[in-house]
Amino acid sequence: MPKSFKIFLYCCLTLSLLAGIWQGCRPNESDYLSGAEVQLRFSADTVFFDTLFTEIPSITKRLRVYNDRDRPLIIDQITLADPDTPYRITVNGRQGTSFSEVRILARDSILILLEALLPARDSLAPFVVEDRLIFNPQHNLQEVIVLSWGQDAHYLKDTVLACNTTWSAGKPYVLFGSVLVDSLCTLALEAGTRVYAHNNATLYIGGSLQVAGTADKRVLFTNDRLDEPFASAPGQWNGLVFLPGSSNNTIQFTDIRNAVNGIWLGTPDNDTLPDLVLNNCRLENMLQSAVLAFTSDLDMTNCLLANSGQFVFAGLAGGHYRLTHNTLINYAIGLTKTQPVLAATDRLELNDGSVLEEALTLYLTNNIVWGLADDELVILNETTYPLLLQARNNLLRTTDDRFSGGSNILNANPLFIDPYAFNYKPDSLSPAIDAGLPVGITTDLEGNPRNATPDIGAYEYPSQ
């Protein structure tokens, strides 16, 4: 007998045996549950997508359907109730809106994947998009609600903005790729404007950025994934990048979250006029730094900078920095902290071996600089340029003797209300209360009045 025929015969016998085993394992029709016996159990009674931007595919949600009985069952039909539904489901590897004759073995389950693509509605306000996922096993109808909030938006992808553009508080703005404010041009954001950035998106400013938030209508910059854990995950977009030549930038009453660097400032010039003014801003949860500046001029007042993987604030390769009534805090919640909270240097060696050197000026008044390390404040004078350093009435965690005067408070716990819940306001026993120097700043980060003996930091403890 030829060898090839033996192999062929062996394969045929093997396939026949497997087929017999398969037929023996398959339930007979009489084995399936029927009538009132058929009851499904679901991992959730509602599948909720949170807020979805229209015209952008959603994440995938999961729903598991259980058969808790000792016999298999057949679901006659699984279908979405709305024939024009924006939702899609995947069952046993097939995507659609309706499926028939879906089997679940005894004490087993199936996994259903759900996705959404919401159409635009030209609506300023968020809107509800609801459907029902209907299961019809043996005419015993059961259902799971599918629900999302929809939000129309302005979408900007890899574009140079028209000069003198204004963004308003109606529909939010969603950024993809690189969006540029060109040199000699201005982008203005009105109070209440919301800007969401897709993964790895960057807002570059070559000209001027004017952000005019108010105490009751703050401006928001954050990532476009609003479902947990992404809604609070750092490093999802690249932040605001101020390019050389950018000037006359003002950001007030603004929240910036979940970027690689909240603000990257590289605007060297021949004067000490501030290239960027930050007032009443919160920059939180950055993969690297909240503010990372190179040979730049910056004024920052009443700001909270918190929770970064590297620096919270860094002014490198010189520059002119004036910080007044700020809270700079890093417990690196959910991150691995590698650098001090605040660093300032007059020298920086780049990866290619080249060196940047410029004079450094740093004014610190009424700031809290705090973290878990013994030294959270590092100021380096490594060049022949004279260092101009002035520090008055700050609460600092440091062993640097240069800060022992000037009415500074060293290494006294600021006693925040609950820093691990991101509440950095002082409690009633905080040493920061009434320890500040009056410098004409009459309100705090939230717009609350400061008294005649102001508190150190961005927040004022309420007067009795």
Buried (B, 14 or more C-beta within 10 A) or exposed (E): EEEEEEEEEEEEEEEEEEEEEEEEEEBEEEEBBBEEEBBBEBBEEEBEBBBBBBEBEBEEBEBEBBBEBEBBBBBBBBBBEBEEBBBBBBBEEEEEBEBEEBBBBBEEBBEBBBBBEBEBEEEEEBBEBEBBBBBBBBEBEBBBEBBBBBBBBEBBEEEEBEEEEEBEBBBBBBBBEBBBBBBEBBBBBBBBBBBBBBEEBBBBBBBBBBBBBBBEEBBBBBBBBBBEEBBBBBBBBBBBBBBBBBBBBBBBBBBBBBBBBBBBBBBBBEEEEBBBBBBBBBBBBBBBBBBBBBBBBBBBBBBBBBBBBBBBBBBBBBBBBBBBBBBBBBBBBEBEBEBBBBBBBBBBEEEEEEEBBBBBBBBBBBBBBBBEBEEBBBBBBBBEBEBEBEBBBBBBBBEEEEBEEBEBBBEBEBBBBEBEEBEBBBBEEBBBBBBBBEBEBEBBBBEEEBBEEBBBBBBBBEEE
